[in-house]
């Protein structure tokens, strides 16, 4: 299926690895001109159609700088924005150990970076009467978990806010949707400092056992792959889904059974 993304200019935040890299690769394979922003991009593989900019997206001016770079690089406005940058610090000492500074840092990366990026592209999209924004949220946006309490709060804020913006800009041809993955086979979950390793270290267990416990909650019995998330994001960014907006799509192997 042709997703009709040829020569569309796409910005992907946090696109140097994991889900973001898979999104960038998928969009580029569909013919989009992709610009990735991340704190470090030196280890990124070279991908035809993908450019990269190293910057701090949690800084107040970071998202706008990335959008401006993409527009300048490709001589036009941004057609697609994928807000993927994020992080999920594991909190194992209880709510009272998570202070304001911790909440603030998590909100800056997972919520404010996305909101600032949306601000940076929205006026141009509204003026042109078209544009697609896809936020990579999380099942924790609606599945409270004390171990990632600030991360869940940030993702819930992102989903709620983006749904509200979608109502405002939908009549102007701009679509905003959210993708909420469950556990994905990336460093965030499976890396040396990921969720599985952190929880295992605190309990005296093994990361493989933590991973197996998470897999047991999914009817498919496995983690989602980054490429599977990337495919869903690309589909929502495509004109093929032009009447889908203000929606949230869960990709979690059937872990959530009540939606």
Secondary structure, DSSP 8 states (H G I E B T S, - for coil): ---S-TT-EEEEET-SSHHHHHHHHHHHHTT-EEEEEES--TT----TTEEEEE--TTSTTHHHHHHHHHHHHHTS---EEEE---------S-GGG--HHHHHHHHIIIIIHHHHHHHHHHHHHHHHT-EEEEEE--GGGTS--GGGHHHHHHHHHHHHHHHHHHHHHGGGTEEEEEEEE-SBSSHHHHSTTSHHHHHHHHHT--HHHHHHHHHTTSTTSS-B-HHHHHHHHHHHHSGGGTT--S-EEEESTT-----
